[in-house]
């Protein structure tokens, strides 16, 4: 598998907008190396339906209330437009991010053009705000298969991790809070780190009440946190508990932001993001 797909390389026909995006992204990476702070974060999961949308929206919504300089986007998805429309509304309602950016809806086998790849990078780049970017399915999901001159699929493909590398942002890795969370987080974390991706933190989400109850019966949340910290060396934000009043498909945010503040250690993120302080935690 190739890992060299990089949106930094343009031909001369892409226009001023892409060249400006290239310049801004390079400057963002340079500034990050200089200051240790990040202007964006990728949200990626260990499996589909693990709670990425809810977690990202809640965190971005809370941090936006404190600084006003936060946006959350979902520039590429495997869902069809009709199915994903509530997700975009949910994200926008909570984070106050207008859905004024193009979104790419993939089907299998996916084939992204260079201009589409660059478009995703542009959507995830904002000079005046920290951007949370939700990426599809898992860390190893194919996002683009290369084709040859005869329009046949080749042996080259690019994954979610390749896209993260092009964006130049660190990651929050998310899993369902379920009995297999430890192994799924460990496998995905190893995959990301072997690809040179910085993982800012881990998090779990109670997406299924029964699975969460089984988990709590055998491993308390305090013990799970210790397992994560000692076993991975990566900060654990916490477990976002289940709430029947929160529904992405019904575009119902319920008590999401309050639940995020109660369940997650937001200070772990504040220390790593370029966020001005408007009110204190």
C-alpha positions as CSV (number, residue, x, y, z in Angstrom):
1,X,0.0,0.0,0.0
2,X,1.3,3.4,-0.9
3,X,1.5,6.1,1.8
4,X,2.8,8.9,-0.4
5,X,-0.5,10.4,-1.6
6,X,-0.1,14.1,-0.5
7,X,-2.3,17.0,-1.3
8,X,0.8,19.4,-1.1
9,X,1.7,18.6,-4.8
10,X,-0.3,20.5,-7.4
11,X,0.0,21.1,-11.1
12,X,-0.2,24.7,-12.3
13,X,-3.9,24.4,-13.3
14,X,-5.4,24.1,-9.8
15,X,-5.8,27.8,-9.4
16,X,-5.2,30.3,-6.7
17,X,-7.6,28.8,-4.1
18,X,-5.7,25.5,-3.9
19,X,-2.3,27.3,-3.9
20,X,-3.5,29.4,-1.0
21,X,-4.8,26.3,0.8
22,X,-1.4,24.7,0.3
23,X,0.4,27.7,1.7
24,X,-1.9,28.0,4.7
25,X,-1.6,24.2,5.5
26,X,2.2,24.3,5.3
27,X,2.2,27.4,7.6
28,X,-0.1,25.6,10.0
29,X,2.2,22.6,10.2
30,X,5.2,24.9,10.7
31,X,3.5,26.8,13.4
32,X,2.5,23.6,15.2
33,X,6.1,22.4,15.2
34,X,7.2,25.8,16.6
35,X,4.5,26.3,19.3
36,X,3.3,22.7,20.0
37,X,-0.3,23.8,19.4
38,X,-2.7,22.6,16.7
39,X,-5.2,24.4,14.6
40,X,-7.2,21.2,13.8
41,X,-8.0,17.8,15.1
42,X,-9.2,14.7,13.2
43,X,-11.9,12.5,14.8
44,X,-11.5,8.9,13.6
45,X,-13.1,5.7,14.9
46,X,-12.3,2.0,15.5
47,X,-15.4,1.0,13.6
48,X,-18.5,2.5,12.0
49,X,-21.2,3.8,14.4
50,X,-18.9,4.2,17.3
51,X,-20.1,7.7,18.3
52,X,-17.7,9.9,16.4
53,X,-20.4,12.4,15.3
54,X,-21.8,12.8,18.8
55,X,-18.4,13.1,20.4
56,X,-17.1,15.6,17.9
57,X,-20.2,17.8,18.0
58,X,-20.3,17.8,21.8
59,X,-16.6,18.7,22.2
60,X,-16.6,21.3,19.5
61,X,-19.8,22.8,20.8
62,X,-18.4,23.1,24.4
63,X,-15.0,24.5,23.2
64,X,-16.9,26.9,20.9
65,X,-18.8,28.3,23.8
66,X,-15.6,29.1,25.6
67,X,-13.6,30.5,22.7
68,X,-16.0,31.1,19.8
69,X,-13.2,30.1,17.4
70,X,-14.2,26.4,16.7
71,X,-15.8,24.8,13.7
72,X,-16.7,21.1,13.0
73,X,-16.9,19.6,9.5
74,X,-17.5,16.3,7.8
75,X,-16.0,16.7,4.3
76,X,-16.1,13.0,3.2
77,X,-18.5,10.2,4.1
78,X,-19.5,6.7,2.9
79,X,-23.1,7.5,3.5
80,X,-25.5,8.6,0.8
81,X,-26.7,12.2,1.0
82,X,-30.2,11.2,2.2
83,X,-28.8,9.2,5.1
84,X,-26.1,11.6,6.1
85,X,-28.2,14.8,5.9
86,X,-29.3,14.5,9.5
87,X,-25.7,14.1,10.6
88,X,-24.7,17.4,8.9
89,X,-27.7,19.2,10.5
90,X,-26.8,17.7,13.9
91,X,-23.2,18.9,13.7
92,X,-24.2,22.3,12.4
93,X,-26.9,22.9,15.1
94,X,-24.6,22.1,18.0
95,X,-21.3,23.6,16.8
96,X,-22.9,26.6,14.9
97,X,-20.8,25.6,11.8
98,X,-22.6,26.4,8.6
99,X,-22.8,23.6,6.1
100,X,-21.4,25.8,3.4
101,X,-18.6,23.5,2.4
102,X,-18.7,20.7,-0.3
103,X,-19.0,17.1,0.9
104,X,-17.9,14.0,-0.9
105,X,-20.1,10.9,-0.7
106,X,-18.1,7.8,-1.5
107,X,-19.3,4.5,-2.8
108,X,-17.2,1.3,-3.0
109,X,-14.7,1.0,-4.5
110,X,-13.9,4.7,-3.9
111,X,-11.8,6.7,-6.4
112,X,-11.0,10.2,-5.3
113,X,-9.4,12.6,-7.9
114,X,-6.5,14.8,-6.9
115,X,-8.9,17.8,-6.9
116,X,-11.3,16.1,-4.6
117,X,-8.5,15.1,-2.2
118,X,-7.3,18.8,-2.2
119,X,-10.9,19.9,-1.7
120,X,-11.1,17.9,1.5
121,X,-7.8,19.5,2.7
122,X,-9.3,23.0,1.9
123,X,-12.4,22.2,3.9
124,X,-10.4,21.2,6.9
125,X,-8.2,24.4,6.8
126,X,-9.4,27.6,8.5
127,X,-6.9,30.3,9.4
128,X,-9.2,31.9,12.0
129,X,-10.6,28.8,13.8
130,X,-9.7,25.4,15.2
131,X,-11.3,22.8,13.0
132,X,-12.6,19.4,14.1
133,X,-12.8,17.0,11.1
134,X,-14.8,13.8,11.3
135,X,-13.4,11.2,9.0
136,X,-15.3,8.1,7.8
137,X,-15.4,4.6,9.3
138,X,-12.0,3.4,10.5
139,X,-8.3,4.3,10.5
140,X,-7.6,1.8,7.7
141,X,-10.7,2.4,5.5
142,X,-9.8,2.8,1.8
143,X,-10.8,6.2,0.6
144,X,-9.3,6.0,-2.9
145,X,-8.2,3.2,-5.2
146,X,-5.8,4.3,-8.0
147,X,-6.7,3.5,-11.6
148,X,-4.4,2.9,-14.6
149,X,-4.6,4.4,-18.1
150,X,-7.2,1.8,-19.0
151,X,-9.5,2.8,-16.1
152,X,-8.7,-0.4,-14.3
153,X,-8.0,-0.6,-10.5
154,X,-4.3,-0.9,-9.6
155,X,-2.7,-2.2,-6.5
156,X,-2.4,1.3,-5.0
157,X,-4.9,2.6,-2.5
158,X,-5.1,5.4,0.1
159,X,-6.7,5.2,3.5
160,X,-8.1,7.4,6.2
161,X,-4.7,7.5,7.8
162,X,-3.1,8.8,4.5
163,X,-5.7,11.6,4.5
164,X,-4.9,12.4,8.1
165,X,-1.2,12.7,7.1
166,X,-2.1,15.1,4.3
167,X,-4.1,17.2,6.7
168,X,-1.2,17.4,9.1
169,X,-3.5,17.2,12.2
170,X,-3.4,15.0,15.2
171,X,-6.2,12.5,16.1
172,X,-8.8,11.8,18.7
173,X,-9.4,8.0,18.4
174,X,-13.0,6.9,19.4
175,X,-14.4,3.5,20.2
176,X,-17.7,2.2,21.5
177,X,-17.7,1.7,25.2
178,X,-18.1,-2.1,25.0
179,X,-16.2,-5.2,26.1
180,X,-14.0,-5.2,22.9
181,X,-13.0,-1.5,23.3
182,X,-9.5,-2.3,24.6
183,X,-8.5,-4.4,21.7
184,X,-10.0,-2.2,19.1
185,X,-8.4,0.9,20.5
186,X,-5.0,-0.8,20.8
187,X,-5.1,-2.1,17.2
188,X,-6.2,1.3,15.7
189,X,-3.7,3.2,17.9
190,X,-0.9,1.0,16.7
191,X,-2.0,1.4,13.0
192,X,-2.0,5.2,13.4
193,X,1.3,5.5,15.2
194,X,3.0,3.1,12.7
195,X,1.9,5.6,10.1
196,X,3.5,8.5,11.9
197,X,0.2,10.0,13.2
198,X,0.1,11.8,16.5
199,X,-2.8,10.6,18.7
200,X,-3.8,13.4,21.1
201,X,-6.2,11.3,23.1
202,X,-8.6,8.3,23.2
203,X,-12.3,8.4,24.0
204,X,-15.2,6.0,24.3
205,X,-18.9,6.5,23.7
206,X,-21.9,4.6,25.1
207,X,-23.7,3.9,21.9
208,X,-25.5,0.8,23.2
209,X,-27.0,0.7,26.7
210,X,-26.7,-3.1,27.0
211,X,-23.0,-3.2,25.9
212,X,-22.2,-0.4,28.3
213,X,-23.9,-2.2,31.1
214,X,-21.9,-5.4,30.4
215,X,-18.7,-3.4,30.3
216,X,-19.4,-1.7,33.6
217,X,-20.3,-5.0,35.3
218,X,-16.8,-6.4,34.7
219,X,-14.6,-3.3,34.3
220,X,-15.4,0.0,36.1
221,X,-14.8,3.2,34.2
222,X,-11.9,4.1,36.6
223,X,-10.2,0.8,35.9
224,X,-10.8,1.2,32.2
225,X,-9.1,4.6,32.3
226,X,-6.1,3.1,34.0
227,X,-5.9,0.3,31.5
228,X,-5.9,2.9,28.7
229,X,-3.3,5.2,30.2
230,X,-0.9,2.5,31.4
231,X,-1.3,0.3,28.3
232,X,-1.1,3.0,25.6
233,X,0.6,6.1,27.2
234,X,-2.0,8.2,25.5
235,X,-4.4,10.5,27.5
236,X,-8.0,9.2,27.9
237,X,-10.7,11.9,27.6
238,X,-13.3,9.6,29.3
239,X,-16.5,7.8,28.4
240,X,-19.4,9.9,27.0
241,X,-22.4,8.3,28.6
242,X,-25.6,7.3,26.8
243,X,-28.5,9.7,26.8
244,X,-31.9,8.8,25.3
245,X,-32.5,12.5,24.5
246,X,-29.5,12.6,22.1
247,X,-30.2,11.4,18.6
248,X,-28.2,12.2,15.5
249,X,-30.9,10.8,13.1
250,X,-33.6,12.9,14.9
251,X,-31.3,15.9,15.0
252,X,-31.9,16.0,18.8
253,X,-29.0,17.3,20.9
254,X,-30.7,16.9,24.2
255,X,-28.2,17.5,27.0
256,X,-25.1,16.7,24.9
257,X,-22.9,19.7,25.8
258,X,-23.6,19.3,29.5
259,X,-22.9,15.6,29.3
260,X,-19.6,16.3,27.5
261,X,-18.5,18.7,30.3
262,X,-19.5,16.1,33.0
263,X,-17.9,13.1,31.3
264,X,-14.8,14.2,29.4
265,X,-11.6,15.9,30.4
266,X,-11.7,18.9,28.0
267,X,-8.6,20.4,29.5
268,X,-6.5,17.7,27.8
269,X,-7.6,19.2,24.5
270,X,-7.3,22.9,25.5
271,X,-3.6,22.4,26.3
272,X,-3.0,21.3,22.7
273,X,-5.2,23.6,20.7
274,X,-4.8,27.2,19.5
275,X,-7.9,28.5,21.4
276,X,-8.2,31.9,22.9
277,X,-9.8,31.9,26.4
278,X,-13.0,33.9,26.7
279,X,-14.3,32.3,29.9
280,X,-12.6,30.0,32.4
281,X,-13.2,26.3,32.9
